[in-house]
Amino acid sequence: MSNKVMSGYVDDCIITLIRNATFKTAIPILISEYQSSKAKLYRERCLDYVNEILVSWDIGDRDADVLIDAIRQGLEDAAGACVCVCVCVCVYTCVPAH
């Protein structure tokens, strides 16, 4: 199996875990991995996971602040194609309605 095939399976597994289990201790680890990685694809996948967390979990204010900071860094980085999706979900999820 190629690395791309294995990577796809791993990504599917992580997304499934995020959708079916809430483990908020993973948020700081995910953010740390995003900040320390130099690989564009790795940072994009981390932002995909942040997006899935925002969609799937009930996020408190403290966790929302950490995730918003990660999205802000993603916008500054501008490496991820999913950044716009994350921003839209964040605005929908984290910003209170008027």
C-alpha positions in Angstrom: 0.0 0.0 0.0 1.2 3.5 -0.8 1.6 6.2 1.7 -1.3 8.1 0.2 -3.6 5.2 0.6 -2.5 4.7 4.2 -2.9 8.4 4.9 -6.4 8.3 3.6 -7.3 5.5 5.9 -5.8 7.2 8.9 -7.6 10.5 8.1 -10.9 8.5 7.8 -10.2 6.9 11.1 -9.5 10.2 12.9 -12.6 11.8 11.4 -14.7 8.8 12.6 -13.2 9.1 16.1 -13.9 12.8 16.2 -17.5 12.2 15.1 -18.2 9.5 17.6 -16.2 10.4 20.7 -15.5 13.7 22.5 -12.0 13.8 23.9 -11.3 17.5 24.5 -7.8 16.7 25.8 -6.9 16.2 22.1 -7.6 19.9 21.2 -4.3 21.3 22.7 -2.3 18.4 21.1 -3.9 19.0 17.7 -3.2 22.7 17.9 0.4 22.1 19.0 0.9 19.7 16.1 -0.5 22.2 13.7 1.8 25.0 15.0 4.9 22.9 15.0 4.5 21.2 11.6 6.3 22.5 8.5 4.4 20.3 6.1 1.6 22.0 4.3 -0.5 18.8 3.9 -0.1 18.0 7.6 -1.3 21.6 8.6 -4.3 21.3 6.2 -5.3 18.0 7.8 -5.1 19.5 11.3 -7.4 22.2 10.1 -9.8 19.6 8.7 -9.8 18.0 12.1 -10.5 21.4 13.8 -13.4 21.8 11.4 -14.8 18.4 12.2 -14.5 19.2 16.0 -16.4 22.4 15.5 -19.1 20.6 13.6 -19.4 17.5 15.8 -18.7 18.5 19.4 -20.4 20.8 21.9 -17.5 23.3 22.4 -17.2 25.5 25.5 -15.8 29.0 25.5 -12.3 28.1 26.6 -12.0 25.4 23.8 -13.6 27.7 21.3 -11.0 30.4 22.0 -8.2 27.9 21.4 -9.8 26.7 18.2 -10.4 30.2 17.0 -6.7 31.0 17.5 -5.8 28.0 15.4 -8.1 29.1 12.6 -6.6 32.6 12.9 -3.1 31.1 12.4 -4.5 29.1 9.5 -5.7 32.3 7.9 -2.3 33.9 8.4 -0.6 30.8 7.1 -3.0 30.6 4.1 -1.7 27.1 3.4 -5.0 25.2 3.8 -7.7 25.0 1.3 -10.1 24.1 4.1 -9.4 27.4 6.0 -12.4 29.1 4.4 -14.6 26.2 5.5 -13.2 26.3 9.0 -13.9 30.1 9.2 -17.5 29.7 8.0 -18.1 26.9 10.5 -16.4 28.9 13.3 -18.5 31.9 12.6 -21.7 29.8 12.5 -20.7 27.8 15.6 -18.8 30.2 17.9 -20.3 33.6 17.2 -23.6 34.2 19.0 -26.6 35.2 16.8 -27.8 38.8 17.1 
